[in-house]
Amino acid sequence: MTVNRRGVTGTLLKTLESTNPVESLIEIVRDHPHHMKHWSSGDMALRWPAASMTAAQAQFRRVKGCR
């Protein structure tokens, strides 16, 4: 609904309506810390997803339809 209110059209609309970028990020975050067996603290549990998102950033492409 927000995308429609903003008047976004064309390729950018198609890209923003898709859930593929979010699903891709979730998959990368889920797979990245597979070698961690024991979390030493709650801070560690927060740090690994952040590090995974930083690693995932390198795999993302430019948003289609965005100048």
Phi, psi and omega in degrees: 000320181296320180298319179293322179294328180283349179078025179287134181224175173070217185295322180297321177298315181297321179293315183287336178283340183280147176264002184302315179299320180292317179297323178296316178298316180299318180296318180294317179295322180292321184275334188299309183272035184296338182274356178278121181261323183230128176273124183283333180199174177294328177298322179295322179294334176275327182292321183295317175297323178296317177295323178295320179293323176295319177293324181292331182303324180292338182269348182281149177259172177295146179288124180293133178090358181258131179267000000 
